[in-house]
């Protein structure tokens, strides 16, 4: 089977995840074998620059260009790690799919911006590089996100209705009809913040990158009044297709919501933010897939034991008997799913096959996604 590399750095801004995988597509879905997986932490100066670029600032073009170069260097380091671990040479890999780092996402204004330097990455690795997967969908009137439901359907669809929930910095869901069924289309959309606000609050008050296992949040108590205020944001009432990111759910947004809650403990705020992630995701899921039997979680949120428990409780509170499990239970570790999706998107581009789902993004039709930088 042909070999592809997928590289993903998401809204959590912790680093680059990569996979080297053999991927083969069939009429009834794709087969994937991961040969190696890797992660490269972002240097602190790159992370701080990428955070600063989320908002307008002085000399943005210059700072973005330098960040793109540094990001490509991190991506190249991850590629070397993957090749070395698998004992594979660069000439054996068909292409790299590199998502880039989202610094603006405004599909309602007709653009999305994932900073990256595909030319430099091709130069550093000697492998064809496919980048800029969102722009063509946006040009076709779509949200440009989420892009992963098409991959989820290809890889994870089974005999019954399934939901794949990706909880990275932002949460999104993919509603997968039974494989081979044409009565109901695959759908999906962003549901709101995932780990992003949790990580932000943890970094601010604990001097840690994230709340490992949700232990800090578990020591707090959900504040019902604050949760109500947080859930009043208009985004949660929008129907899909919809997408979001740091343009909305950021430190400024959170601080504004906390204006009248200065007497809360930091642990209570963290517990409430976990409840926000869990309840908004489950509300969206139950609205569009009330009869789902299986929910599988990928992304960093799958490792947050407290959050996983709150997701299950939120489902049960809505009368659902669906199980909540990690995607590891269906063969793929949760921290590999998104990187695998961009390896799959690279395969689709190289085959000149469409990669979006209009039922997910709202685009006018299916499109070939990406732009190529040949080695």
C-alpha positions as CSV (number, residue, x, y, z in Angstrom):
1,X,0.0,0.0,0.0
2,X,1.2,3.6,-0.7
3,X,2.8,5.5,2.2
4,X,1.7,9.0,3.3
5,X,2.7,11.3,6.2
6,X,0.1,13.4,8.0
7,X,1.1,16.4,10.1
8,X,-1.3,18.2,12.4
9,X,-0.9,21.1,14.8
10,X,-4.2,22.2,16.3
11,X,-5.7,25.0,18.3
12,X,-4.0,23.7,21.5
13,X,-0.7,24.9,20.1
14,X,1.3,22.3,22.0
15,X,3.2,21.0,19.0
16,X,3.1,18.9,15.8
17,X,1.7,15.4,15.7
18,X,2.7,13.2,12.8
19,X,2.0,9.7,11.5
20,X,3.5,7.7,8.7
21,X,1.0,5.3,7.4
22,X,0.1,3.0,4.5
23,X,-3.3,3.8,3.2
24,X,-5.4,1.9,0.7
25,X,-8.9,2.9,-0.5
26,X,-11.6,0.5,-1.5
27,X,-15.2,0.9,-2.5
28,X,-16.2,-0.1,1.1
29,X,-13.8,2.3,2.8
30,X,-10.1,2.6,3.5
31,X,-7.5,0.5,5.2
32,X,-4.8,2.1,7.3
33,X,-1.7,0.8,8.9
34,X,0.3,3.2,11.0
35,X,4.0,2.5,10.7
36,X,5.2,5.2,13.1
37,X,3.8,8.1,15.1
38,X,5.6,11.1,16.5
39,X,5.3,14.4,18.2
40,X,7.5,17.5,18.3
41,X,6.9,20.2,20.9
42,X,6.7,23.8,19.8
43,X,9.5,26.0,21.1
44,X,8.0,28.5,23.5
45,X,8.9,31.4,21.2
46,X,7.0,29.8,18.3
47,X,4.0,29.1,20.5
48,X,3.9,32.7,21.9
49,X,4.2,34.1,18.3
50,X,1.3,31.8,17.0
51,X,-0.8,32.9,20.0
52,X,-0.1,36.6,19.3
53,X,-1.0,36.1,15.6
54,X,-4.5,35.2,16.6
55,X,-5.1,38.9,17.0
56,X,-4.1,41.9,14.9
57,X,-0.7,43.3,15.8
58,X,2.2,45.3,14.5
59,X,4.1,43.9,11.6
60,X,1.9,40.8,11.4
61,X,3.1,39.8,7.9
62,X,6.7,39.7,9.0
63,X,6.0,37.7,12.2
64,X,3.7,35.3,10.3
65,X,6.4,34.6,7.7
66,X,9.0,33.9,10.3
67,X,6.6,31.7,12.2
68,X,5.7,29.7,9.1
69,X,9.4,29.0,8.5
70,X,9.9,27.9,12.1
71,X,6.7,25.8,11.9
72,X,8.0,24.1,8.7
73,X,11.3,23.3,10.5
74,X,9.3,21.6,13.4
75,X,7.3,19.7,10.8
76,X,10.5,18.5,9.1
77,X,11.9,17.4,12.5
78,X,8.7,15.3,13.0
79,X,9.0,13.8,9.5
80,X,12.6,12.8,10.2
81,X,11.4,11.2,13.5
82,X,8.7,9.2,11.7
83,X,11.1,8.0,8.9
84,X,13.8,7.0,11.4
85,X,11.4,5.2,13.6
86,X,9.9,3.2,10.7
87,X,13.2,2.6,8.9
88,X,11.7,4.2,5.8
89,X,13.5,6.6,3.4
90,X,11.9,9.7,2.0
91,X,11.7,8.4,-1.5
92,X,9.3,5.7,-0.4
93,X,6.7,8.3,0.8
94,X,4.2,9.5,-1.8
95,X,3.4,12.8,-0.1
96,X,3.0,14.7,3.1
97,X,-0.3,16.3,4.1
98,X,0.5,19.2,6.4
99,X,-2.5,21.1,7.8
100,X,-0.6,24.2,9.0
101,X,-1.5,26.3,12.0
102,X,-4.8,28.2,11.9
103,X,-4.3,31.8,12.8
104,X,-7.6,33.2,11.3
105,X,-10.7,31.4,10.4
106,X,-13.4,33.7,9.0
107,X,-15.4,31.6,6.4
108,X,-18.3,34.1,6.7
109,X,-15.9,36.7,5.2
110,X,-14.6,34.2,2.6
111,X,-11.2,33.3,4.0
112,X,-9.3,31.0,6.3
113,X,-5.6,31.2,7.1
114,X,-3.4,28.3,8.0
115,X,0.2,29.6,8.3
116,X,2.7,27.2,6.8
117,X,5.6,27.1,4.4
118,X,5.0,24.1,2.1
119,X,7.9,25.1,-0.1
120,X,10.4,25.0,2.8
121,X,8.9,21.7,4.1
122,X,9.4,20.1,0.6
123,X,12.9,21.4,0.5
124,X,13.8,20.1,4.0
125,X,12.2,16.6,3.5
126,X,12.6,15.9,-0.3
127,X,8.9,14.7,-0.3
128,X,5.9,16.2,-2.1
129,X,3.9,18.4,0.3
130,X,0.2,19.1,0.1
131,X,-1.0,22.1,2.1
132,X,-3.9,24.6,2.4
133,X,-6.8,22.1,2.6
134,X,-9.5,24.5,3.8
135,X,-9.3,27.3,1.2
136,X,-11.0,25.5,-1.8
137,X,-14.0,24.5,0.4
138,X,-14.3,28.1,1.6
139,X,-14.1,29.4,-2.0
140,X,-17.0,27.0,-2.8
141,X,-19.1,28.6,-0.1
142,X,-18.3,26.2,2.7
143,X,-17.0,26.6,6.2
144,X,-13.7,24.9,5.3
145,X,-14.1,22.9,8.5
146,X,-14.4,20.4,10.0
147,X,-12.6,18.4,7.3
148,X,-12.2,15.2,9.3
149,X,-15.8,13.7,8.9
150,X,-15.1,12.5,5.4
151,X,-12.1,10.6,6.7
152,X,-14.0,9.4,9.7
153,X,-16.7,8.0,7.4
154,X,-14.2,6.3,5.2
155,X,-12.3,4.7,8.1
156,X,-14.8,4.2,11.0
157,X,-18.2,3.7,9.5
158,X,-19.7,0.4,10.6
159,X,-23.0,-1.5,10.6
160,X,-24.8,1.0,12.8
161,X,-25.0,4.7,13.5
162,X,-21.8,6.0,15.1
163,X,-20.5,9.4,16.2
164,X,-16.8,10.3,16.3
165,X,-16.2,13.3,18.5
166,X,-12.8,15.0,18.1
167,X,-11.9,17.0,21.2
168,X,-8.8,19.0,20.5
169,X,-8.7,22.7,21.2
170,X,-12.1,22.9,19.6
171,X,-14.6,20.1,19.6
172,X,-16.3,18.7,16.5
173,X,-18.5,15.7,15.8
174,X,-18.9,13.4,12.8
175,X,-22.3,11.6,12.5
176,X,-21.6,8.4,10.5
177,X,-24.5,6.5,9.0
178,X,-24.1,2.7,8.6
179,X,-21.6,1.8,5.9
180,X,-23.3,1.5,2.5
181,X,-26.4,3.4,3.6
182,X,-27.5,6.2,1.3
183,X,-30.6,7.2,3.2
184,X,-28.8,9.5,5.6
185,X,-25.7,11.6,4.7
186,X,-22.6,11.9,6.8
187,X,-22.8,15.2,8.7
188,X,-20.7,17.0,11.3
189,X,-19.7,20.4,12.6
190,X,-17.8,22.2,15.4
191,X,-19.7,22.1,18.7
192,X,-17.6,24.7,20.6
193,X,-14.5,24.8,22.8
194,X,-12.8,21.5,23.6
195,X,-9.5,21.6,25.5
196,X,-8.7,25.2,24.6
197,X,-10.3,27.0,27.5
198,X,-9.3,24.2,29.9
199,X,-5.6,24.6,28.9
200,X,-5.8,28.3,29.0
201,X,-7.1,28.4,32.6
202,X,-4.7,25.7,33.7
203,X,-1.7,27.5,32.3
204,X,-2.8,30.7,33.9
205,X,-3.3,29.3,37.4
206,X,-1.2,26.1,37.7
207,X,1.8,26.9,35.5
208,X,1.2,23.6,33.7
209,X,0.5,23.0,30.0
210,X,-2.8,21.2,30.7
211,X,-4.8,19.5,33.5
212,X,-3.6,16.0,33.3
213,X,-6.5,13.6,33.4
214,X,-8.8,16.4,34.5
215,X,-7.6,15.9,38.1
216,X,-7.7,19.6,38.9
217,X,-11.1,20.1,37.5
218,X,-12.4,17.1,39.4
219,X,-11.5,18.8,42.7
220,X,-13.9,21.7,41.8
221,X,-17.6,22.1,41.7
222,X,-19.6,23.2,38.6
223,X,-21.2,26.6,39.1
224,X,-24.6,26.5,37.5
225,X,-24.9,30.2,37.1
226,X,-21.6,30.5,35.3
227,X,-22.4,27.5,33.1
228,X,-25.6,29.2,32.1
229,X,-23.8,32.4,31.1
230,X,-21.2,30.5,29.1
231,X,-23.8,28.5,27.2
232,X,-25.7,31.7,26.2
233,X,-23.1,32.4,23.5
234,X,-24.9,32.6,20.1
235,X,-22.6,30.1,18.5
236,X,-24.2,27.2,20.5
237,X,-27.6,28.0,19.0
238,X,-26.5,28.0,15.4
239,X,-27.4,24.9,13.3
240,X,-24.7,23.2,11.3
241,X,-22.8,23.6,9.1
242,X,-20.7,25.7,11.5
243,X,-17.1,26.1,12.6
244,X,-15.2,28.1,15.1
245,X,-11.8,28.6,16.7
246,X,-9.7,31.1,18.7
247,X,-11.4,33.9,16.8
248,X,-14.3,33.5,19.2
249,X,-13.4,31.2,22.1
250,X,-10.3,32.8,23.6
251,X,-8.9,34.5,26.8
252,X,-10.8,37.7,26.0
253,X,-14.1,35.8,25.6
254,X,-13.6,33.9,28.9
255,X,-12.6,36.9,30.9
256,X,-15.6,38.8,29.7
257,X,-17.9,35.9,30.8
258,X,-16.2,35.8,34.2
259,X,-16.7,39.6,34.9
260,X,-19.5,39.0,37.5
261,X,-18.0,35.8,39.0
262,X,-14.9,37.1,40.8
263,X,-15.8,35.1,43.9
264,X,-15.4,31.7,42.3
265,X,-12.4,29.5,43.1
266,X,-10.1,28.7,40.2
267,X,-11.0,25.0,40.5
268,X,-14.7,25.7,40.3
269,X,-14.1,27.7,37.1
270,X,-12.1,24.7,35.7
271,X,-14.9,22.2,36.6
272,X,-17.4,24.5,34.9
273,X,-15.3,24.8,31.8
274,X,-15.2,21.0,31.6
275,X,-19.0,20.9,31.9
276,X,-19.3,23.5,29.1
277,X,-17.2,21.3,26.8
278,X,-19.2,18.2,27.7
279,X,-22.7,19.6,27.7
280,X,-22.4,21.6,24.5
281,X,-20.9,18.6,22.6
282,X,-23.6,16.2,23.9
283,X,-26.4,18.7,23.3
284,X,-25.3,19.0,19.6
285,X,-24.9,15.3,19.3
286,X,-28.3,14.4,20.7
287,X,-30.0,17.0,18.5
288,X,-28.7,15.5,15.3
289,X,-28.2,11.9,16.3
290,X,-30.7,11.0,19.1
291,X,-30.5,7.3,18.4
292,X,-26.8,6.8,18.3
293,X,-25.5,3.7,20.1
294,X,-21.7,4.4,20.0
295,X,-19.7,7.5,20.6
296,X,-15.9,7.4,20.1
297,X,-13.7,10.2,21.3
298,X,-10.4,11.2,19.7
299,X,-8.0,14.1,20.3
300,X,-6.5,15.1,23.6
301,X,-9.8,15.1,25.3
302,X,-9.9,11.3,25.2
303,X,-7.1,11.3,27.8
304,X,-9.0,13.6,30.2
305,X,-10.6,11.0,32.4
306,X,-12.8,13.5,34.2
307,X,-14.1,14.9,30.9
308,X,-14.9,11.5,29.6
309,X,-16.9,10.8,32.6
310,X,-18.8,14.1,32.2
311,X,-19.6,13.2,28.6
312,X,-21.1,9.9,29.7
313,X,-23.1,11.6,32.4
314,X,-24.4,14.3,30.0
315,X,-25.5,11.6,27.6
316,X,-27.3,9.6,30.4
317,X,-29.0,12.8,31.6
318,X,-30.5,13.2,28.1
319,X,-31.9,9.6,28.3
320,X,-29.3,8.1,26.0
321,X,-27.8,4.7,26.7
322,X,-24.9,5.2,24.2
323,X,-21.4,4.2,25.2
324,X,-18.5,6.7,25.3
325,X,-15.2,5.2,24.5
326,X,-11.8,6.2,23.0
327,X,-11.1,5.5,19.3
328,X,-8.4,3.1,20.6
329,X,-11.3,0.7,21.0
330,X,-11.8,0.7,17.2
331,X,-8.2,0.5,16.3
332,X,-6.7,4.0,16.2
333,X,-5.1,5.8,19.2
334,X,-7.0,9.1,19.8
335,X,-3.9,11.2,19.3
336,X,-3.3,9.8,15.8
337,X,-6.7,10.3,14.2
338,X,-6.3,13.9,13.1
339,X,-2.8,13.5,11.7
340,X,-4.1,10.4,9.8
341,X,-6.9,12.5,8.4
342,X,-4.4,14.8,6.7
343,X,-2.4,11.9,5.4
344,X,-5.7,10.6,3.9
345,X,-6.4,14.1,2.5
346,X,-2.9,14.1,0.9
347,X,-3.8,10.7,-0.7
348,X,-7.1,12.1,-2.0
349,X,-5.3,15.2,-3.5
350,X,-2.6,13.1,-5.2
351,X,-5.3,10.9,-6.7
352,X,-7.3,14.1,-7.7
353,X,-10.2,12.9,-5.7
354,X,-12.6,15.1,-3.7
355,X,-12.0,15.4,0.0
356,X,-14.8,17.5,1.4
357,X,-18.4,16.7,2.3
358,X,-20.9,19.5,1.4
359,X,-23.3,18.1,4.1
360,X,-20.6,18.9,6.6
361,X,-19.1,22.2,5.4
362,X,-22.0,23.7,3.4
363,X,-19.9,24.0,0.3
364,X,-21.7,24.1,-3.1
365,X,-20.3,20.7,-4.0
366,X,-17.5,18.3,-3.5
367,X,-14.0,19.7,-4.3
368,X,-10.4,18.5,-4.6
369,X,-8.7,20.1,-1.5
370,X,-5.1,21.3,-1.2
371,X,-2.2,22.8,-3.0
372,X,1.0,21.0,-4.0
373,X,4.6,21.8,-3.4
374,X,6.6,19.2,-5.4
375,X,9.8,17.9,-3.9
